């Protein structure tokens, strides 16, 4: 069943909502402040967040703004709970990133119906954007997000780096240990990449055993540091049932457009594999641009 997070500094409101939602079969978490809510969302990624506007440390608007800065939090359906009924205020709720709003005092039947709508919306969005096996973003979502980040980087003259990694000799893992072990390796590699990322970064499965890490606001040198760290982590990591796994990495930074960036990072990865694998190769065009 879907996860619902209730964010409200009023204990009675939280308990009342919690009682109804548990009765409906939802897995429910509670937060009395915006900061606690952000920590729970980071750990649990609920489908729906019920978010009060007026709270002591952060307003609901500020929580919305924080969430919408992070790609994976676009998969959360946010319902604002507010006592204010002015139309301009409601419009502001939606402008700040909320998906819906309900005015207090609310009718519990209506709120539960809106939660069901939010749940269905969040599930469909996740099915369309998340790789089913590894739980990172899929290629289609990556390409859409890359276009957005390239446009933003060019508009504001910001840095943008991309890492592509490929698990070395992955076919041998499937052949020697079976596809279930191969799937476990893909899942663990994806989690290791996610753990390395900042909230603004994006990890995607590009296909097969290839993964991408998009690093906004990151110059080439920063991308190199991340890739070299991950290369070493994979080589030193103890994967269950397998002696050792290594990976090859390509790194490139934005020069022209997203298609060009993908071409160059893919070429750098190809060179890394051709030179013996288990290493990081940096796109030469990116290096030349970085020296200027």
C-alpha atoms as one frame of an Amber mdcrd trajectory, in Angstrom:
protein
   0.000   0.000   0.000   1.105   3.563  -0.660   2.898   5.734   1.893   1.296
   8.950   3.139   3.156  11.620   5.104   1.167  14.017   7.302   3.003  17.277
   8.012   1.219  19.432  10.578   2.255  20.978  13.901  -1.229  20.313  15.312
  -1.144  16.954  17.108  -4.932  16.492  17.039  -5.058  17.016  13.281  -2.255
  14.535  12.710  -3.816  11.880  14.927  -7.237  12.253  13.338  -5.815  11.960
   9.805  -3.583   9.098  10.848  -6.532   7.156  12.216  -8.537   7.488   8.982
  -5.606   6.710   6.687  -4.507   3.612   8.603  -8.098   2.399   8.489  -7.935
   2.770   4.698  -4.820   0.587   4.657  -2.176   3.249   4.026   1.292   3.243
   5.548   1.379   6.540   7.440   4.203   8.718   8.760   3.925  11.949  10.758
   6.016  15.107  10.960   5.448  18.115  13.190   7.731  20.452  11.216   8.996
  21.086   7.717  12.554  20.044   8.521  11.470  16.697   9.947   9.237  16.223
   6.900  12.178  16.700   4.521  14.187  14.072   6.424  11.312  11.549   6.279
  10.740  12.238   2.582  14.428  11.666   1.876  14.315   8.268   3.613  10.857
   7.015   2.628   9.793   8.849  -0.587   6.037   8.698   0.129   3.504   8.799
  -2.693   1.413  11.584  -1.100   2.310  14.377   1.330  -0.390  16.253   3.254
   1.286  19.556   4.024   0.073  22.245   6.394   1.070  25.788   5.391   1.536
  27.519   8.745   4.280  25.785  10.735   6.891  27.206  13.133  10.197  26.445
  11.376   9.310  26.306   7.682   6.085  27.175   5.916   4.443  24.645   3.644
   5.452  26.885   0.729   9.119  26.634   1.720   8.877  22.846   1.988   7.320
  22.729  -1.496  10.114  24.872  -2.899  12.753  22.602  -1.371  11.105  19.455
  -2.705  10.648  20.720  -6.249  14.379  21.471  -6.528  15.140  17.738  -6.392
  14.309  15.525  -9.408  13.105  12.448  -7.534  10.722  14.501  -5.412   8.735
  15.304  -8.542   7.313  11.819  -7.988   5.534  12.991  -4.819   1.968  14.310
  -4.933   1.655  17.280  -2.556  -1.696  18.330  -1.094  -1.619  21.620   0.796
  -3.876  21.928   3.842  -4.778  25.556   4.488  -7.290  27.549   6.504  -7.108
  30.456   4.038  -9.696  30.527   1.267  -8.609  33.551  -0.769  -8.222  32.653
  -4.466  -4.847  34.378  -4.768  -3.578  32.291  -1.866  -4.778  29.093  -3.521
  -3.036  30.079  -6.749   0.163  30.676  -4.797  -0.097  27.141  -3.362  -0.054
  25.708  -6.874   2.633  28.102  -8.092   4.953  26.997  -5.271   4.778  23.370
  -6.412   1.704  21.866  -4.735  -0.456  19.534  -6.818  -3.692  20.220  -4.946
  -5.052  22.032  -1.897  -7.818  21.446   0.617  -9.178  24.177   2.867  -9.644
  23.704   6.607 -11.887  22.641   8.179 -11.997  19.885   5.555 -14.502  17.149
   4.864 -12.645  13.905   5.529 -14.453  12.056   2.723 -13.397  14.700   0.201
  -9.816  14.681   1.479  -9.613  10.892   1.225 -10.903  11.097  -2.351  -8.232
  13.664  -3.224  -5.599  11.443  -1.617  -6.714   8.547  -3.824  -6.349  10.783
  -6.877  -2.876  11.763  -5.710  -1.925   8.147  -5.074  -2.972   7.092  -8.584
  -1.125  10.041 -10.108   2.077   9.331  -8.197   2.028   5.629  -9.047   1.502
   6.276 -12.775   4.287   8.847 -12.790   6.681   6.448 -11.061   5.838   3.623
 -13.434   6.616   5.933 -16.370   9.903   7.307 -15.041  11.505   4.670 -12.770
  13.394   1.573 -13.901  11.530  -1.347 -12.390  14.583  -3.379 -11.413  17.065
  -0.825 -10.084  14.601   1.877  -8.878  16.641   4.676 -10.460  15.335   6.783
 -13.344  14.879   5.200 -16.755  16.370   6.363 -20.043  13.257   8.225 -21.225
  13.113  10.357 -18.098  16.847  10.966 -18.210  16.702  12.317 -21.754  13.861
  14.664 -20.815  15.660  15.869 -17.694  18.955  16.258 -19.558  17.280  18.614
 -22.036  15.947  20.716 -19.146  19.316  20.872 -17.381  21.202  21.719 -20.583
  18.779  24.576 -21.235  19.170  25.831 -17.656  22.968  25.555 -17.737  23.178
  27.536 -20.963  20.689  30.176 -19.839  22.448  30.860 -16.542  25.982  30.001
 -17.740  26.334  27.150 -15.244  28.518  24.045 -15.322  27.049  20.619 -16.113
  28.924  17.308 -16.052  27.914  13.780 -17.009  29.336  10.398 -15.983  28.604
   7.145 -17.808  29.582   3.849 -16.200  29.486   0.264 -17.389  29.933  -2.828
 -15.197  32.947  -4.726 -16.496  32.333  -8.212 -17.951  28.718  -8.203 -16.808
  27.799 -11.015 -19.225  30.201 -13.301 -17.366  28.363 -12.563 -14.118  25.083
 -13.700 -15.670  26.725 -16.731 -17.284  28.651 -17.853 -14.187  26.256 -16.957
 -11.380  22.852 -16.680 -13.049  20.554 -13.793 -13.897  19.186 -13.458 -10.357
  22.668 -12.665  -9.076  23.146 -10.357 -12.063  19.967  -8.504 -11.106  21.208
  -8.195  -7.524  24.456  -6.668  -8.782  22.568  -4.112 -10.889  20.415  -3.173
  -7.901  23.401  -2.785  -5.595  25.370  -0.755  -8.136  22.385   1.563  -8.589
  22.142   2.091  -4.825  25.862   2.812  -4.559  25.557   5.449  -7.270  22.537
   6.973  -5.527  24.415   7.136  -2.222  27.172   9.093  -3.918  24.781  11.706
  -5.296  23.668  15.048  -3.986  19.962  15.798  -3.978  20.294  17.818  -7.188
  22.062  14.990  -9.071  20.261  12.389 -11.129  21.078   8.690 -11.616  19.540
   6.742 -14.480  19.847   3.305 -15.992  20.756   3.929 -19.611  20.380   0.320
 -20.687  21.615  -3.120 -19.681  24.508  -2.604 -17.270  25.118   1.052 -18.186
  24.255   3.893 -15.812  24.413   7.675 -16.065  25.023  10.299 -13.382  24.029
  13.851 -14.321  25.717  16.453 -12.115  24.271  19.984 -12.347  26.379  22.897
 -11.096  29.447  20.661 -11.346  32.594  21.462 -13.370  34.588  18.758 -15.126
  37.032  18.346 -12.229  34.150  17.660  -9.857  32.807  14.985 -12.192  36.251
  13.369 -12.381  36.482  13.225  -8.579  33.076  11.525  -8.322  33.907   9.000
 -11.063  37.299   8.099  -9.568  35.755   7.680  -6.130  33.063   5.371  -7.509
  35.580   3.380  -9.550  37.541   2.674  -6.382  34.416   1.914  -4.344  33.229
  -0.713  -6.819  36.636  -2.414  -6.877  36.753  -2.539  -3.053  33.089  -3.418
  -2.454  32.112  -6.888  -1.273  29.268  -8.043  -3.508  27.527 -11.146  -2.078
  28.306 -14.397  -3.937  30.864 -12.674  -6.200  34.560 -12.201  -5.581  35.004
  -8.786  -7.189  33.327  -6.400  -9.575  34.861  -3.458 -11.381  33.403  -0.765
 -13.610  34.628   1.579 -16.328  33.782   5.280 -16.397  33.598   8.093 -18.934
  33.338  11.750 -17.874  32.414  14.782 -19.960  31.115  18.324 -19.449  28.658
  20.391 -21.431  29.961  22.221 -24.495  27.208  22.278 -27.152  24.021  20.384
 -26.366  22.721  17.248 -24.684  23.177  14.989 -27.700  26.790  16.089 -28.078
  27.391  15.576 -24.338  26.037  12.018 -24.501  28.140  11.255 -27.581  31.340
  12.419 -25.922  30.769  10.680 -22.583  29.923   7.455 -24.411  33.133   7.766
 -26.432  35.162   8.310 -23.241  33.603   5.188 -21.693  34.430   3.184 -24.826
  38.079   4.237 -24.530  38.121   3.228 -20.837  36.917  -0.267 -21.757  39.305
  -0.525 -24.692  42.269   0.455 -22.489  41.602  -2.391 -20.054  38.518  -1.413
 -18.010  38.356  -0.543 -14.271  39.383   3.067 -14.908  38.136   6.588 -15.591
  38.649   8.272 -18.954  37.891  11.967 -19.431  36.571  13.344 -22.700  39.403
  15.275 -24.361  37.168  18.069 -25.716  35.979  18.700 -22.165  39.584  18.895
 -20.960  40.485  21.415 -23.658  37.478  23.574 -22.801  38.319  23.320 -19.098
  41.859  24.652 -19.696  40.584  27.822 -21.364
